[in-house]
Amino acid sequence: MTEKKIIAVVGATGEQGGAVARALLADGEFAVRALARNPEAAAAQKLAALGAEIVRADLYDVESLRKAFDGAYGAYLVTPFFTHMSAAKELEEVKNLVAAAKGLHHVVWSTLEDTREVISLDDDRMPTLDEKYKVPHFDVKGGEADPLFEQAGLPTTYVRMSFYWNNLLRGMAPHRAADGSLVLSLPMGESRISGIATEDIGKAIVSVLKHPEKSVGQTIGLGAEHLTGQEVAQAFSDVLGEDVRYEPLSHNDFRALGFREAVEIGNMLQYYTEFDTHILPRRDTGQTRELVPAWLTLQEFLAAHREDIVIG
């Protein structure tokens, strides 16, 4: 019996990496090696119960990463920007991953574009962060991290992510207004947002890993649907059985909400809104649906996660 090729999954206990690990395990063609800072954590143990090999590794310890990648065929690489909110730390993480990944046959890198391609630092429509970024978790990937993979000669597929529909289950879910009605305040104006369920991200990555001859050296943008705020509100209405009204916040009002990620996410959503012609063509729904034939519409996703929707 031929041994399965091993895919090492970085961030396997997080939302995106976890979706990839679970999709690989469900598919069964590859063996999964899940990297975790704490192999005893509940999320890691859940993956172990599904059949994953759990190994201890730290993004700031290159040697631990090399050991985790040793003997693997490929790896899925994602960085946890929102755990520290530091572009400098994210770049350090990527440099360590690139150094450790030498020798792998297929690297899939979770990335985004550099928003500074379309909005300059002196453009005062949105604040400049850390003196050199508009949306740090985008810009550091697209502008500084992506070139490192080619420079290292790694056989890489660059996968650009979209807005997770999962974010709509909490935080950005509809809220109850003073008059008792439900309101969706997603700050997208009249523009469309490209979105995808994280479980479909996982399935797409499985397809990418199965066909390296088609994907190595390529940049793939994932987006199952491009929806207006009104269409998102309608999906909630259909699932909740109650009218949901779309009343988008302004981006300045969103940034002023005061939670830890408010300015970063506010800038991101303003980029989505005002530069949709830059981002939407890079998220090919046709290609995404080919990678995930049984993809979930937003309404199907919300219906499947009805009990997880937290109304504000």
C-alpha positions, 0 to 999 in steps of 0.5 A, a space after each residue: 500500500 502506497 503511503 499518503 503524501 503529507 501536507 503540513 498545515 500551518 494555522 491548523 487550529 485557526 479558522 482558515 487553516 482548520 478548514 483546510 485541515 478538515 477538508 484534507 482529512 475528509 477527502 482522504 488523498 493526503 495525510 495531514 500534519 497539523 502544526 500547533 504551538 500547543 498540541 494539547 489544545 482542544 482544537 488540536 485534539 479535535 483534529 487528532 481525533 479526525 486522523 491528523 498528526 499533531 506536531 509542535 511548531 512555532 512561527 518564531 522558531 525556524 528550526 521547529 518549522 523545519 522539523 514540522 515540514 521534514 518528510 512532507 510533500 507540501 504545506 499550507 501556509 497562513 499567518 495569524 495577523 489578527 492575533 498580534 495586529 503587527 505587520 512587522 511580526 507577520 513579515 517575520 513569520 513569513 520569512 521564517 516559513 519561507 526559510 523552513 519550506 525549502 525542499 517542499 514540492 508544493 507550497 500553498 500560500 494564503 495571501 492578499 493584494 497590496 492595496 497601495 497599488 490603487 490608494 496612495 499613502 497620502 490619500 486621506 480617504 482612509 488613515 495610513 497605518 504604521 506610517 506605510 500601510 493602508 490595510 496592513 494585513 493586505 499590504 504586507 502580504 501582497 507587497 512584501 511577503 509574496 516576492 519572498 516565495 519566488 526569490 526562494 525558488 519555492 514551488 508556490 500557489 498564491 491563493 488570494 482570500 475573500 471576505 469570510 461569510 463566517 464573519 457574518 455569524 457574529 460581529 457583523 451579523 444583523 442587530 436589533 434596532 430600537 424599534 425591534 427591527 433587524 438591521 444589517 450595517 455592513 459598511 459596503 455602500 452599494 458595492 459588491 463584496 466577494 465572499 466565501 464560506 471557510 469550509 469552501 476555502 478548505 475544499 478549494 485548497 484540496 483541489 489546488 493541492 491535487 493538481 500542482 501541474 495547473 496551480 504551481 506558479 499561479 495566483 488564484 482568487 477565491 470568491 464564491 459570490 459577489 453580493 451587494 449589502 442588500 443581497 446579504 440582508 435578503 439572505 439573512 431575511 430568508 434564513 431568519 424568517 424576518 425582514 432584515 433592513 440594509 443600512 450601511 455604516 460609513 467607514 468613518 463610523 465603523 472605524 470609530 466603533 472602538 473595538 481592537 480591529 476597527 480601524 484595520 477592518 474599516 480600512 479593508 471594507 473601504 478598500 472593498 467598497 471604493 476599489 471593487 473594480 480592483 478586487 472583484 475581477 481577481 476573485 473569479 467565481 467561475 474558477 472558484 466554483 470549478 474548484 468547489 463544485 458543491 460550493 455554498 451560497 450565502 443563504 445555504 451557509 447561513 441556513 447550515 449555521 442558523 444556530 450560530 448567528 449571534 444577533 447584536 
